[in-house]
């Protein structure tokens, strides 16, 4: 099924998957998602423009505005300005973006508390480089951007410093993970399939199971198709049969372990090149599988990277979530509710933490 790109971003915003950098974990557990966490303490004991305080570390409005403006412009560059006219489950997309950014900032702050506990700091060379990066970014802000975000050079230096320390915390936690992934564990196979479904959809798109009789007819059809494909005297080309009979979304699939239905995966991984499976039953119906390649070298290498990153993320997530226990969160709700996304056409800054600025650090 092909999904509209805007629908994908709406779903992503709802999930609030936060990426600190290419090499840093995407967390779905966040501190301030939707600002309804009962462990958040709402208090009036804030300094001027202090937005939130997590234990001993604070975030000020100017930081939030820079993060929010960068995020807003990055989304708008891809999905267009009309995205802000949309809603998701009754909530404006702009409010969802605010919650996402608040969660992202909170995560960085917590990781800097972790850095304090681990004794992770920036050395003099790193500090000098961060100062250069911050000045480069700040010098690129125009007068309107500085005015509406309230940012000054010290704010930008602080943000980059905390961001880099957060990355160092991630690297420190995952330092002992073995980077070696075997070919067998990461093996990716390529197959062609013919699916004969055992269910349909009603008018509202809900799944409706076939009757026993209809399922038997589907099975008989699958058996007859397979017999044509494996006929020793006059076999019919599998792709020709798939083009005529396949009821699935696609014919060709490349995948690794754990990505498909268990029965489908087991059958596929036990085929030799060119071999055709028996009838395989899954919740979707009856499958006939032909192995195209038992070992897709290129995809297997890609899968190794994915598996390694998943291992790193899992270790970090466990450590991070354990650290959250006992964290005291204070949110300046009136100030937070007063923050709005900047829509001025002269405010175009984006990619603050991209390779464009951080490259080489």
C-alpha contacts under 8 A as a table, 3 or more apart, distances in Angstrom:
res1	aa1	res2	aa2	distance
1	X	249	X	6.50
3	X	7	X	6.76
3	X	8	X	6.80
4	X	7	X	5.21
4	X	8	X	6.46
5	X	8	X	5.04
5	X	9	X	6.45
5	X	79	X	7.72
6	X	9	X	5.15
6	X	10	X	6.21
6	X	79	X	6.49
6	X	83	X	7.65
7	X	10	X	5.06
7	X	11	X	6.26
8	X	11	X	5.16
8	X	12	X	6.16
9	X	12	X	4.84
9	X	13	X	6.06
10	X	13	X	5.16
10	X	14	X	6.25
10	X	88	X	6.82
10	X	93	X	7.53
11	X	14	X	5.05
11	X	15	X	6.24
12	X	15	X	5.19
12	X	16	X	6.05
12	X	17	X	6.54
13	X	16	X	4.93
13	X	17	X	7.23
13	X	96	X	6.33
13	X	97	X	6.72
13	X	100	X	6.90
14	X	88	X	7.86
14	X	96	X	6.98
15	X	28	X	6.88
16	X	28	X	6.22
16	X	33	X	7.55
16	X	100	X	5.60
17	X	26	X	5.78
17	X	27	X	5.71
17	X	28	X	5.17
18	X	25	X	7.96
18	X	26	X	5.14
18	X	27	X	5.70
18	X	28	X	7.07
18	X	100	X	7.41
18	X	103	X	7.88
18	X	104	X	6.03
19	X	22	X	7.30
19	X	24	X	6.49
19	X	25	X	6.21
19	X	26	X	4.74
19	X	27	X	7.30
20	X	23	X	7.99
20	X	24	X	5.50
20	X	25	X	6.90
20	X	26	X	7.28
20	X	104	X	7.70
20	X	163	X	7.87
20	X	167	X	7.78
21	X	24	X	4.95
21	X	25	X	7.70
21	X	167	X	7.90
21	X	353	X	7.60
21	X	354	X	7.88
24	X	167	X	6.58
24	X	170	X	6.67
24	X	313	X	7.89
25	X	170	X	7.81
25	X	312	X	7.79
25	X	313	X	5.25
25	X	316	X	7.42
25	X	317	X	7.82
26	X	313	X	7.38
27	X	30	X	6.90
27	X	317	X	7.14
29	X	321	X	7.79
30	X	33	X	5.93
30	X	103	X	5.69
30	X	104	X	7.71
30	X	106	X	7.81
30	X	107	X	6.84
31	X	37	X	7.59
31	X	103	X	5.81
31	X	106	X	6.30
31	X	107	X	6.91
32	X	35	X	4.92
32	X	36	X	7.27
32	X	37	X	6.57
32	X	99	X	7.12
32	X	102	X	6.49
32	X	103	X	5.00
32	X	106	X	7.10
33	X	36	X	7.10
33	X	37	X	7.44
33	X	99	X	5.83
33	X	100	X	6.83
33	X	102	X	7.71
33	X	103	X	5.87
34	X	37	X	7.79
34	X	96	X	7.74
34	X	99	X	5.52
35	X	99	X	7.18
36	X	40	X	7.78
37	X	40	X	5.66
38	X	41	X	7.79
39	X	328	X	7.47
39	X	329	X	7.00
40	X	328	X	7.13
40	X	329	X	4.92
40	X	330	X	5.73
40	X	331	X	6.75
41	X	328	X	7.45
41	X	329	X	5.84
41	X	330	X	4.69
41	X	331	X	6.47
42	X	330	X	5.62
42	X	331	X	5.42
42	X	332	X	6.34
42	X	333	X	6.80
43	X	46	X	7.47
43	X	330	X	6.72
43	X	331	X	7.13
43	X	332	X	6.65
44	X	332	X	7.09
46	X	49	X	7.81
46	X	50	X	5.76
46	X	51	X	7.79
46	X	332	X	7.26
47	X	50	X	5.24
49	X	60	X	5.59
49	X	61	X	5.38
49	X	62	X	7.98
49	X	335	X	7.46
50	X	53	X	7.70
50	X	58	X	6.96
50	X	59	X	6.08
50	X	60	X	4.35
50	X	61	X	6.20
50	X	332	X	7.25
51	X	58	X	7.52
51	X	59	X	5.62
51	X	60	X	4.99
51	X	61	X	5.59
51	X	331	X	6.27
51	X	332	X	5.13
51	X	333	X	7.88
51	X	335	X	6.42
51	X	336	X	6.56
52	X	58	X	5.73
52	X	59	X	5.36
52	X	60	X	7.04
52	X	329	X	7.40
52	X	330	X	5.40
52	X	331	X	4.44
52	X	332	X	5.71
53	X	56	X	6.76
53	X	57	X	5.70
53	X	58	X	4.29
53	X	59	X	6.38
53	X	329	X	6.04
53	X	330	X	4.99
53	X	331	X	6.60
54	X	57	X	5.39
54	X	58	X	6.27
54	X	106	X	7.73
54	X	109	X	7.24
54	X	110	X	7.17
54	X	327	X	6.91
54	X	328	X	5.67
54	X	329	X	4.66
54	X	330	X	6.21
55	X	327	X	6.37
55	X	328	X	5.31
55	X	329	X	6.67
57	X	109	X	6.73
57	X	113	X	7.39
58	X	109	X	7.67
59	X	63	X	6.60
59	X	64	X	7.38
59	X	105	X	7.91
59	X	109	X	7.93
60	X	63	X	5.58
60	X	64	X	6.69
61	X	64	X	5.13
61	X	65	X	6.11
61	X	150	X	7.83
62	X	65	X	5.02
62	X	66	X	6.24
62	X	149	X	5.53
62	X	150	X	5.05
62	X	151	X	5.15
62	X	155	X	7.29
63	X	66	X	5.27
63	X	67	X	6.27
63	X	151	X	7.13
63	X	155	X	6.65
63	X	156	X	7.73
63	X	159	X	7.07
64	X	67	X	5.17
64	X	68	X	5.88
64	X	101	X	7.53
64	X	102	X	7.20
64	X	105	X	7.42
65	X	68	X	5.00
65	X	69	X	5.86
65	X	149	X	5.16
65	X	150	X	7.69
65	X	341	X	7.96
66	X	69	X	5.16
66	X	70	X	6.11
66	X	149	X	6.02
66	X	151	X	7.24
67	X	70	X	5.33
67	X	71	X	6.17
67	X	101	X	6.66
67	X	105	X	7.85
68	X	71	X	5.15
68	X	72	X	5.98
68	X	97	X	7.65
68	X	98	X	6.73
68	X	101	X	6.01
68	X	341	X	6.99
69	X	72	X	5.06
69	X	73	X	6.15
69	X	149	X	7.98
69	X	341	X	6.81
69	X	342	X	6.62
69	X	349	X	7.16
69	X	350	X	7.26
70	X	73	X	5.33
70	X	74	X	6.13
70	X	348	X	8.00
70	X	349	X	5.94
70	X	350	X	4.22
70	X	351	X	6.26
70	X	352	X	6.62
71	X	74	X	5.16
71	X	75	X	6.27
71	X	97	X	7.85
71	X	101	X	7.56
71	X	350	X	6.99
71	X	351	X	7.98
72	X	75	X	5.35
72	X	76	X	6.09
72	X	97	X	7.48
72	X	341	X	7.50
73	X	76	X	4.93
73	X	77	X	5.97
73	X	348	X	6.33
73	X	349	X	6.95
73	X	350	X	5.78
74	X	77	X	5.23
74	X	78	X	6.82
74	X	350	X	5.91
74	X	351	X	6.91
75	X	78	X	5.42
75	X	79	X	5.93
75	X	80	X	7.49
76	X	79	X	5.12
76	X	80	X	4.57
76	X	81	X	5.30
76	X	83	X	7.23
77	X	80	X	5.91
77	X	81	X	7.96
79	X	82	X	7.70
79	X	83	X	6.46
80	X	83	X	6.09
81	X	84	X	6.27
82	X	85	X	5.47
82	X	86	X	7.34
83	X	86	X	5.54
83	X	93	X	7.15
84	X	87	X	7.95
84	X	92	X	7.29
84	X	93	X	5.74
84	X	94	X	5.82
85	X	92	X	7.52
85	X	93	X	7.50
86	X	92	X	6.26
86	X	93	X	5.94
87	X	90	X	5.69
87	X	91	X	5.18
87	X	92	X	4.34
87	X	93	X	5.36
88	X	91	X	5.10
88	X	92	X	6.31
88	X	93	X	6.46
91	X	95	X	6.80
91	X	96	X	7.07
92	X	95	X	5.33
92	X	96	X	6.54
93	X	96	X	4.94
93	X	97	X	6.19
94	X	97	X	5.10
94	X	98	X	6.31
94	X	341	X	7.00
95	X	98	X	4.98
95	X	99	X	6.33
96	X	99	X	5.15
96	X	100	X	6.19
97	X	100	X	4.98
97	X	101	X	6.14
98	X	101	X	5.22
98	X	102	X	6.11
98	X	341	X	7.94
99	X	102	X	5.09
99	X	103	X	6.15
100	X	103	X	5.18
100	X	104	X	6.21
101	X	104	X	4.91
101	X	105	X	6.15
102	X	105	X	5.21
102	X	106	X	6.11
103	X	106	X	5.03
103	X	107	X	6.17
104	X	107	X	5.17
104	X	108	X	6.43
105	X	108	X	5.19
105	X	109	X	6.27
106	X	109	X	5.07
106	X	110	X	6.24
107	X	110	X	5.14
107	X	111	X	6.20
108	X	111	X	5.07
108	X	112	X	6.28
108	X	162	X	6.84
108	X	163	X	6.52
108	X	166	X	6.00
109	X	112	X	5.09
109	X	113	X	6.48
109	X	162	X	7.30
110	X	113	X	5.02
110	X	114	X	6.35
110	X	324	X	7.91
111	X	114	X	4.85
111	X	115	X	6.15
111	X	165	X	7.70
111	X	166	X	5.22
111	X	169	X	6.70
111	X	320	X	7.98
112	X	115	X	4.72
112	X	116	X	6.30
112	X	162	X	6.27
112	X	165	X	6.34
112	X	166	X	5.85
112	X	169	X	7.85
113	X	116	X	5.10
113	X	117	X	6.48
114	X	117	X	5.07
114	X	118	X	6.13
114	X	169	X	7.16
114	X	323	X	7.86
115	X	118	X	5.04
115	X	119	X	5.86
115	X	120	X	4.81
115	X	121	X	7.14
115	X	165	X	6.70
115	X	166	X	7.22
115	X	168	X	7.99
115	X	169	X	5.89
116	X	119	X	5.12
116	X	120	X	6.20
116	X	121	X	7.75
117	X	120	X	7.74
120	X	165	X	7.15
120	X	168	X	7.35
120	X	169	X	7.17
121	X	165	X	6.76
122	X	125	X	7.87
122	X	126	X	5.54
122	X	127	X	5.91
122	X	161	X	7.99
122	X	165	X	7.17
123	X	126	X	5.25
123	X	127	X	6.15
124	X	127	X	5.03
124	X	128	X	6.17
125	X	128	X	5.16
125	X	129	X	6.22
126	X	129	X	5.01
126	X	130	X	6.05
126	X	361	X	7.40
127	X	130	X	5.05
127	X	131	X	6.14
127	X	161	X	7.65
128	X	131	X	5.11
128	X	132	X	6.29
129	X	132	X	5.05
129	X	133	X	6.19
129	X	361	X	7.03
130	X	133	X	5.03
130	X	134	X	6.00
130	X	157	X	6.85
130	X	160	X	6.45
130	X	161	X	6.51
130	X	361	X	7.98
131	X	134	X	5.09
131	X	135	X	6.09
131	X	157	X	6.02
132	X	135	X	5.17
132	X	136	X	6.10
133	X	136	X	5.06
133	X	137	X	6.22
133	X	357	X	6.15
133	X	358	X	6.99
134	X	137	X	5.16
134	X	138	X	5.95
134	X	153	X	7.08
134	X	156	X	5.64
134	X	157	X	5.20
134	X	160	X	6.73
135	X	138	X	5.00
135	X	139	X	5.80
135	X	153	X	6.75
135	X	156	X	7.96
135	X	157	X	7.76
136	X	139	X	5.31
136	X	140	X	6.42
136	X	357	X	7.85
137	X	140	X	5.18
137	X	141	X	6.84
137	X	156	X	7.99
137	X	352	X	7.27
137	X	357	X	7.20
138	X	141	X	5.33
138	X	152	X	7.57
138	X	153	X	6.15
138	X	156	X	6.91
139	X	142	X	7.77
141	X	145	X	5.82
141	X	146	X	6.33
141	X	349	X	6.94
142	X	145	X	5.33
142	X	146	X	6.37
142	X	347	X	7.92
143	X	146	X	5.23
143	X	147	X	6.10
144	X	147	X	5.01
144	X	148	X	6.03
144	X	346	X	6.71
144	X	347	X	6.67
145	X	148	X	5.40
145	X	149	X	5.97
145	X	346	X	7.36
145	X	347	X	5.30
145	X	348	X	7.94
145	X	349	X	7.64
146	X	149	X	5.51
146	X	150	X	5.56
146	X	151	X	5.42
146	X	152	X	7.06
147	X	150	X	5.24
147	X	151	X	7.37
148	X	342	X	7.49
151	X	155	X	6.00
151	X	156	X	7.06
152	X	155	X	5.38
152	X	156	X	6.57
153	X	156	X	5.14
153	X	157	X	6.19
154	X	157	X	5.09
154	X	158	X	6.14
155	X	158	X	5.12
155	X	159	X	6.26
156	X	159	X	5.09
156	X	160	X	6.28
157	X	160	X	5.31
157	X	161	X	6.04
158	X	161	X	5.10
158	X	162	X	6.16
159	X	162	X	5.29
159	X	163	X	6.08
160	X	163	X	4.99
160	X	164	X	6.14
161	X	164	X	5.36
161	X	165	X	6.19
162	X	165	X	5.07
162	X	166	X	6.10
163	X	166	X	5.13
163	X	167	X	6.48
164	X	167	X	5.07
164	X	168	X	6.29
165	X	168	X	4.95
165	X	169	X	6.22
166	X	169	X	5.07
166	X	170	X	6.42
167	X	170	X	5.13
167	X	171	X	6.30
168	X	171	X	5.03
168	X	172	X	6.03
169	X	172	X	5.00
169	X	173	X	6.22
170	X	173	X	5.31
170	X	174	X	6.37
170	X	316	X	6.70
171	X	174	X	5.40
171	X	175	X	5.79
172	X	175	X	5.19
173	X	176	X	7.76
173	X	315	X	7.53
173	X	316	X	6.22
173	X	319	X	7.76
174	X	177	X	5.72
174	X	312	X	5.72
174	X	315	X	6.60
174	X	316	X	6.51
177	X	311	X	7.78
177	X	312	X	7.01
179	X	308	X	6.43
181	X	185	X	6.74
181	X	186	X	6.83
181	X	304	X	5.95
181	X	307	X	7.74
181	X	308	X	7.22
182	X	185	X	5.31
182	X	186	X	6.34
182	X	304	X	7.96
183	X	186	X	5.19
183	X	187	X	5.46
183	X	300	X	7.09
183	X	304	X	7.99
184	X	187	X	4.97
185	X	257	X	7.51
186	X	256	X	6.43
186	X	257	X	7.37
186	X	300	X	5.49
186	X	301	X	7.46
186	X	303	X	5.59
186	X	304	X	5.40
186	X	307	X	7.42
187	X	256	X	5.87
187	X	257	X	7.45
187	X	295	X	6.19
187	X	296	X	7.23
187	X	297	X	7.94
187	X	300	X	5.06
187	X	303	X	7.58
188	X	254	X	6.43
188	X	255	X	5.16
188	X	256	X	4.39
188	X	257	X	7.45
188	X	294	X	7.37
188	X	295	X	5.81
188	X	296	X	5.47
188	X	297	X	7.61
188	X	299	X	6.04
188	X	300	X	5.04
188	X	303	X	7.42
189	X	254	X	5.48
189	X	255	X	5.74
189	X	256	X	6.56
189	X	268	X	7.54
189	X	269	X	7.00
189	X	291	X	7.73
189	X	292	X	7.72
189	X	293	X	5.68
189	X	294	X	4.91
189	X	295	X	5.33
189	X	296	X	5.72
190	X	252	X	7.11
190	X	253	X	5.60
190	X	254	X	4.21
190	X	255	X	6.74
190	X	291	X	6.36
190	X	292	X	5.31
190	X	293	X	5.04
190	X	294	X	6.68
190	X	295	X	7.63
190	X	296	X	6.81
191	X	252	X	5.65
191	X	253	X	5.43
191	X	254	X	6.47
191	X	268	X	7.18
191	X	289	X	6.58
191	X	290	X	5.53
191	X	291	X	4.49
191	X	292	X	4.90
191	X	293	X	6.82
192	X	239	X	7.93
192	X	251	X	5.23
192	X	252	X	4.39
192	X	253	X	6.37
192	X	289	X	5.80
192	X	290	X	5.14
192	X	291	X	6.49
192	X	292	X	6.75
193	X	242	X	7.01
193	X	246	X	7.48
193	X	251	X	5.24
193	X	252	X	6.53
193	X	253	X	7.99
193	X	287	X	6.48
193	X	288	X	5.49
193	X	289	X	4.47
193	X	290	X	6.19
194	X	241	X	7.80
194	X	242	X	5.32
194	X	245	X	6.78
194	X	246	X	4.51
194	X	247	X	7.11
194	X	248	X	7.17
194	X	251	X	6.66
194	X	287	X	5.58
194	X	288	X	5.13
194	X	289	X	6.64
195	X	222	X	7.99
195	X	245	X	7.67
195	X	246	X	5.05
195	X	247	X	5.33
195	X	248	X	5.47
195	X	284	X	7.97
195	X	285	X	6.62
195	X	286	X	5.66
195	X	287	X	4.56
195	X	288	X	6.60
196	X	218	X	6.18
196	X	219	X	7.66
196	X	221	X	7.80
196	X	222	X	6.44
196	X	245	X	7.44
196	X	246	X	6.39
196	X	247	X	5.69
196	X	248	X	7.60
196	X	285	X	5.68
196	X	286	X	5.19
196	X	287	X	6.49
197	X	200	X	7.68
197	X	218	X	7.06
197	X	247	X	6.51
197	X	248	X	7.79
197	X	284	X	5.67
197	X	285	X	4.25
197	X	286	X	6.36
198	X	209	X	6.43
198	X	210	X	5.50
198	X	214	X	7.54
198	X	215	X	5.56
198	X	218	X	6.73
198	X	283	X	7.95
198	X	284	X	6.28
198	X	285	X	4.64
198	X	286	X	7.43
199	X	207	X	6.66
199	X	208	X	5.53
199	X	209	X	4.30
199	X	210	X	4.91
199	X	284	X	7.18
199	X	285	X	7.43
200	X	207	X	5.82
200	X	208	X	5.20
200	X	209	X	6.40
200	X	210	X	6.99
201	X	204	X	7.57
201	X	205	X	5.14
201	X	206	X	5.26
201	X	207	X	4.65
201	X	208	X	5.57
202	X	205	X	5.24
202	X	206	X	5.47
202	X	207	X	6.59
202	X	208	X	6.59
203	X	206	X	7.42
210	X	213	X	7.81
210	X	214	X	5.60
210	X	215	X	5.88
211	X	214	X	5.13
211	X	215	X	6.17
212	X	215	X	5.08
212	X	216	X	6.20
213	X	216	X	5.11
213	X	217	X	6.34
214	X	217	X	5.03
214	X	218	X	6.21
215	X	218	X	4.96
215	X	219	X	6.14
216	X	219	X	4.99
216	X	220	X	6.12
217	X	220	X	5.06
217	X	221	X	6.14
218	X	221	X	5.09
218	X	222	X	6.25
218	X	286	X	7.56
219	X	222	X	5.04
219	X	223	X	6.24
219	X	286	X	6.52
220	X	223	X	5.09
220	X	224	X	6.26
221	X	224	X	5.15
221	X	225	X	6.21
222	X	225	X	5.11
222	X	226	X	6.20
222	X	279	X	7.17
222	X	286	X	6.61
222	X	287	X	7.48
222	X	288	X	7.34
223	X	226	X	5.18
223	X	227	X	6.21
223	X	279	X	7.05
224	X	227	X	5.08
224	X	228	X	6.43
225	X	228	X	5.22
225	X	229	X	6.45
225	X	241	X	7.23
226	X	229	X	5.00
226	X	230	X	6.25
226	X	278	X	7.77
226	X	279	X	7.82
226	X	288	X	6.70
227	X	230	X	5.31
227	X	231	X	5.72
228	X	231	X	5.31
228	X	234	X	7.84
228	X	235	X	5.68
228	X	236	X	5.59
229	X	235	X	5.10
229	X	236	X	5.03
229	X	237	X	6.41
229	X	238	X	5.89
229	X	241	X	7.65
230	X	235	X	5.62
230	X	236	X	7.71
230	X	276	X	7.48
231	X	234	X	5.66
231	X	235	X	4.50
231	X	236	X	7.54
232	X	235	X	6.04
236	X	240	X	7.17
236	X	241	X	7.01
237	X	240	X	5.32
237	X	241	X	6.48
238	X	241	X	5.09
238	X	242	X	6.05
238	X	290	X	7.78
239	X	242	X	4.91
239	X	243	X	6.03
240	X	243	X	5.21
240	X	244	X	6.45
241	X	244	X	5.18
241	X	245	X	5.97
241	X	246	X	7.63
242	X	245	X	5.27
242	X	246	X	4.87
242	X	251	X	6.80
243	X	246	X	6.23
246	X	251	X	7.19
248	X	251	X	7.05
250	X	253	X	7.44
254	X	299	X	7.85
255	X	259	X	6.38
255	X	260	X	7.55
256	X	259	X	6.03
256	X	300	X	7.74
256	X	303	X	7.24
257	X	260	X	7.45
257	X	265	X	7.09
258	X	261	X	7.86
258	X	262	X	7.55
258	X	265	X	7.71
259	X	265	X	7.87
260	X	264	X	6.52
260	X	265	X	5.68
261	X	264	X	5.30
261	X	265	X	6.05
261	X	282	X	6.89
262	X	265	X	5.16
262	X	266	X	6.06
263	X	266	X	5.19
263	X	267	X	6.23
263	X	280	X	6.75
263	X	281	X	6.98
263	X	282	X	6.57
264	X	267	X	5.36
264	X	268	X	6.16
264	X	280	X	6.44
264	X	281	X	7.65
264	X	282	X	7.08
264	X	287	X	7.76
265	X	268	X	5.10
265	X	269	X	6.07
266	X	269	X	5.43
266	X	270	X	6.36
267	X	270	X	5.34
267	X	271	X	6.63
267	X	277	X	6.78
267	X	280	X	7.41
267	X	289	X	7.89
268	X	271	X	5.52
268	X	277	X	7.70
268	X	289	X	6.86
268	X	290	X	7.81
268	X	291	X	6.69
269	X	294	X	7.13
271	X	275	X	5.81
271	X	276	X	7.26
271	X	277	X	7.09
271	X	290	X	7.84
271	X	291	X	6.04
271	X	294	X	7.33
272	X	275	X	5.35
272	X	291	X	6.38
272	X	293	X	7.78
272	X	294	X	6.34
273	X	291	X	5.20
273	X	292	X	5.61
273	X	293	X	5.45
273	X	294	X	6.01
274	X	290	X	6.21
274	X	291	X	5.21
274	X	292	X	5.82
274	X	293	X	7.78
275	X	290	X	5.69
275	X	291	X	5.66
276	X	288	X	7.09
276	X	289	X	5.61
276	X	290	X	4.34
276	X	291	X	6.58
277	X	280	X	7.50
277	X	288	X	5.96
277	X	289	X	5.23
277	X	290	X	6.37
278	X	288	X	6.54
278	X	289	X	7.77
279	X	286	X	6.19
279	X	287	X	5.72
279	X	288	X	5.45
280	X	286	X	5.59
280	X	287	X	4.93
280	X	288	X	6.44
280	X	289	X	7.97
281	X	284	X	7.76
281	X	285	X	5.82
281	X	286	X	4.80
281	X	287	X	6.33
282	X	285	X	5.42
282	X	286	X	6.58
282	X	287	X	7.72
291	X	294	X	6.76
293	X	296	X	6.20
295	X	300	X	7.45
296	X	299	X	5.48
296	X	300	X	5.88
297	X	300	X	5.07
297	X	301	X	6.30
298	X	301	X	5.37
298	X	302	X	6.50
299	X	302	X	4.97
299	X	303	X	6.02
300	X	303	X	4.88
300	X	304	X	6.24
301	X	304	X	5.12
301	X	305	X	6.74
302	X	305	X	5.35
302	X	306	X	6.52
303	X	306	X	4.93
303	X	307	X	6.08
304	X	307	X	5.17
304	X	308	X	6.13
305	X	308	X	5.25
305	X	309	X	6.19
306	X	309	X	5.19
306	X	310	X	6.18
307	X	310	X	5.08
307	X	311	X	6.29
308	X	311	X	5.14
308	X	312	X	6.32
309	X	312	X	5.05
309	X	313	X	6.05
310	X	313	X	5.05
310	X	314	X	6.07
311	X	314	X	5.18
311	X	315	X	6.36
312	X	315	X	5.33
312	X	316	X	6.18
313	X	316	X	5.11
313	X	317	X	5.85
314	X	317	X	5.10
314	X	318	X	6.22
315	X	318	X	5.35
315	X	319	X	6.44
316	X	319	X	5.19
316	X	320	X	5.92
317	X	320	X	5.04
317	X	321	X	5.93
318	X	321	X	5.42
318	X	322	X	6.21
319	X	322	X	5.23
319	X	323	X	6.28
320	X	323	X	5.11
320	X	324	X	6.51
321	X	324	X	5.16
321	X	325	X	7.23
322	X	325	X	5.80
323	X	326	X	7.70
323	X	327	X	7.63
324	X	327	X	5.30
331	X	336	X	7.81
332	X	335	X	5.55
332	X	336	X	6.13
333	X	336	X	4.91
333	X	337	X	5.98
334	X	337	X	5.24
334	X	338	X	6.26
335	X	338	X	5.12
335	X	339	X	6.61
336	X	339	X	5.44
337	X	340	X	7.94
342	X	347	X	7.43
343	X	347	X	7.32
344	X	347	X	5.51
345	X	348	X	6.99
349	X	352	X	7.67
351	X	354	X	5.00
351	X	356	X	7.53
352	X	357	X	6.69
353	X	356	X	7.79
353	X	357	X	6.39
353	X	358	X	6.31
354	X	357	X	5.81
354	X	358	X	6.07
354	X	359	X	7.74
355	X	358	X	4.85
355	X	359	X	4.56
356	X	359	X	5.99
358	X	361	X	5.76
